[in-house]
Amino acid sequence: DGGSADPPAAQAAGDAIRAEGARWREMSEQTKPILSQVGQMWLAPIAFAVADPISAGPVMLDNFSIYNDVRESLQKKLSGAVEEFLQIGMALEKLAQEYENSDHRSLIRLGEIYKAG
């Protein structure tokens, strides 16, 4: 057929791309409750107290600071993941549509070329 794409194959490829996009959007949704839970988790500095009266204060504050930095970093990464996963899913949806539209236009042009000959 002169190299034209097979419409069912183009549709199958578009469907596969769309399914992958849906998977990324679902991962975004699944990450939201984890982000929420991390945001609600918080330990007070006293949770890091040690029994040594001489070093208790500095150790407690140092450990709390480390804990808080890690928690904030995790929260930031999860927030980014929610957005990025959603953007990937939306981009794949657009890609599937463009792929199918591009393929369709190519089929039309190739059909016109063969009719003219």
DAWOUR-V246447 format. One record per residue. N is the residue number from 1. RES is the residue in one letter. PHI is phi in degrees with one decimal (none if undefined). PSI is psi in degrees with one decimal (none if undefined). BURIAL is + if it has 9 or more other ideal C-beta (glycine too) atoms within 8 Angstrom, else -. Layout:
BEGIN
n->N res->RES phi->PHI psi->PSI burial->BURIAL
n->N res->RES phi->PHI psi->PSI burial->BURIAL
END
This chain:
BEGIN
n->1 res->D phi->none psi->20.4 burial->-
n->2 res->G phi->75.1 psi->18.8 burial->-
n->3 res->G phi->89.8 psi->6.7 burial->-
n->4 res->S phi->-70.1 psi->151.4 burial->+
n->5 res->A phi->-77.3 psi->151.2 burial->-
n->6 res->D phi->-82.8 psi->116.9 burial->-
n->7 res->P phi->-53.5 psi->-43.5 burial->+
n->8 res->P phi->-62.3 psi->-36.2 burial->-
n->9 res->A phi->-67.3 psi->-39.3 burial->-
n->10 res->A phi->-64.1 psi->-40.7 burial->+
n->11 res->Q phi->-66.2 psi->-41.2 burial->+
n->12 res->A phi->-63.1 psi->-41.1 burial->-
n->13 res->A phi->-65.7 psi->-43.0 burial->+
n->14 res->G phi->-61.1 psi->-40.9 burial->+
n->15 res->D phi->-64.0 psi->-40.3 burial->+
n->16 res->A phi->-65.7 psi->-41.0 burial->-
n->17 res->I phi->-64.3 psi->-43.5 burial->+
n->18 res->R phi->-61.6 psi->-41.3 burial->+
n->19 res->A phi->-63.2 psi->-39.1 burial->-
n->20 res->E phi->-65.7 psi->-39.3 burial->+
n->21 res->G phi->-61.3 psi->-41.5 burial->+
n->22 res->A phi->-63.6 psi->-36.6 burial->+
n->23 res->R phi->-63.4 psi->-41.5 burial->+
n->24 res->W phi->-67.9 psi->-39.8 burial->+
n->25 res->R phi->-64.4 psi->-38.1 burial->+
n->26 res->E phi->-65.4 psi->-39.5 burial->+
n->27 res->M phi->-62.8 psi->-35.9 burial->+
n->28 res->S phi->-61.1 psi->-46.6 burial->+
n->29 res->E phi->-64.4 psi->-38.4 burial->-
n->30 res->Q phi->-69.8 psi->-24.8 burial->-
n->31 res->T phi->-80.2 psi->-26.0 burial->+
n->32 res->K phi->-56.0 psi->-48.0 burial->+
n->33 res->P phi->-66.2 psi->-31.3 burial->-
n->34 res->I phi->-66.2 psi->-44.4 burial->+
n->35 res->L phi->-58.2 psi->-44.5 burial->+
n->36 res->S phi->-61.7 psi->-43.0 burial->-
n->37 res->Q phi->-65.5 psi->-41.3 burial->-
n->38 res->V phi->-64.2 psi->-38.4 burial->+
n->39 res->G phi->-64.1 psi->-28.8 burial->-
n->40 res->Q phi->-87.3 psi->-15.6 burial->-
n->41 res->M phi->-79.6 psi->128.4 burial->-
n->42 res->W phi->-158.2 psi->130.0 burial->-
n->43 res->L phi->-109.7 psi->139.0 burial->-
n->44 res->A phi->-75.5 psi->156.8 burial->-
n->45 res->P phi->-54.6 psi->-31.7 burial->+
n->46 res->I phi->-60.8 psi->-23.4 burial->-
n->47 res->A phi->-64.2 psi->-16.2 burial->-
n->48 res->F phi->-107.9 psi->16.1 burial->+
n->49 res->A phi->-67.1 psi->147.6 burial->-
n->50 res->V phi->-120.6 psi->163.5 burial->-
n->51 res->A phi->-79.9 psi->-11.4 burial->-
n->52 res->D phi->-77.0 psi->113.5 burial->-
n->53 res->P phi->-66.0 psi->-24.3 burial->-
n->54 res->I phi->-77.2 psi->-43.3 burial->-
n->55 res->S phi->-104.8 psi->2.6 burial->-
n->56 res->A phi->-55.1 psi->-49.4 burial->+
n->57 res->G phi->-62.1 psi->-56.5 burial->-
n->58 res->P phi->-62.4 psi->-41.0 burial->-
n->59 res->V phi->-63.9 psi->-44.7 burial->+
n->60 res->M phi->-58.9 psi->-47.3 burial->+
n->61 res->L phi->-69.0 psi->-39.2 burial->+
n->62 res->D phi->-63.0 psi->-47.3 burial->-
n->63 res->N phi->-65.0 psi->-39.7 burial->+
n->64 res->F phi->-62.7 psi->-42.3 burial->+
n->65 res->S phi->-61.6 psi->-43.5 burial->-
n->66 res->I phi->-63.3 psi->-48.0 burial->-
n->67 res->Y phi->-56.7 psi->-48.5 burial->+
n->68 res->N phi->-64.6 psi->-39.7 burial->-
n->69 res->D phi->-62.1 psi->-44.0 burial->-
n->70 res->V phi->-65.4 psi->-43.4 burial->-
n->71 res->R phi->-62.1 psi->-44.6 burial->+
n->72 res->E phi->-64.9 psi->-38.7 burial->-
n->73 res->S phi->-64.1 psi->-43.8 burial->-
n->74 res->L phi->-62.9 psi->-42.4 burial->+
n->75 res->Q phi->-62.8 psi->-41.4 burial->+
n->76 res->K phi->-65.0 psi->-42.5 burial->-
n->77 res->K phi->-65.7 psi->-41.7 burial->-
n->78 res->L phi->-65.1 psi->-40.0 burial->+
n->79 res->S phi->-62.5 psi->-43.2 burial->+
n->80 res->G phi->-62.7 psi->-38.4 burial->-
n->81 res->A phi->-64.0 psi->-42.3 burial->+
n->82 res->V phi->-56.6 psi->-47.8 burial->+
n->83 res->E phi->-67.7 psi->-48.1 burial->+
n->84 res->E phi->-63.7 psi->-43.7 burial->-
n->85 res->F phi->-60.6 psi->-42.0 burial->+
n->86 res->L phi->-64.1 psi->-43.8 burial->+
n->87 res->Q phi->-63.9 psi->-39.5 burial->-
n->88 res->I phi->-62.9 psi->-45.1 burial->+
n->89 res->G phi->-59.8 psi->-43.5 burial->+
n->90 res->M phi->-67.8 psi->-38.9 burial->+
n->91 res->A phi->-64.3 psi->-39.5 burial->+
n->92 res->L phi->-66.5 psi->-36.4 burial->+
n->93 res->E phi->-61.6 psi->-45.5 burial->+
n->94 res->K phi->-64.5 psi->-39.5 burial->-
n->95 res->L phi->-61.8 psi->-43.8 burial->+
n->96 res->A phi->-59.5 psi->-44.7 burial->+
n->97 res->Q phi->-64.6 psi->-45.5 burial->+
n->98 res->E phi->-62.8 psi->-41.0 burial->-
n->99 res->Y phi->-59.6 psi->-48.4 burial->+
n->100 res->E phi->-65.9 psi->-41.4 burial->+
n->101 res->N phi->-66.4 psi->-43.6 burial->-
n->102 res->S phi->-62.5 psi->-44.6 burial->-
n->103 res->D phi->-62.7 psi->-41.2 burial->+
n->104 res->H phi->-63.1 psi->-45.1 burial->+
n->105 res->R phi->-62.2 psi->-39.9 burial->-
n->106 res->S phi->-62.5 psi->-42.1 burial->+
n->107 res->L phi->-61.7 psi->-41.9 burial->+
n->108 res->I phi->-63.5 psi->-47.7 burial->-
n->109 res->R phi->-61.9 psi->-44.6 burial->-
n->110 res->L phi->-63.9 psi->-38.4 burial->+
n->111 res->G phi->-62.0 psi->-41.0 burial->+
n->112 res->E phi->-66.5 psi->-38.5 burial->-
n->113 res->I phi->-63.2 psi->-45.5 burial->+
n->114 res->Y phi->-68.6 psi->-32.2 burial->-
n->115 res->K phi->-69.5 psi->-34.1 burial->-
n->116 res->A phi->-70.7 psi->-24.8 burial->-
n->117 res->G phi->-82.7 psi->none burial->-
END
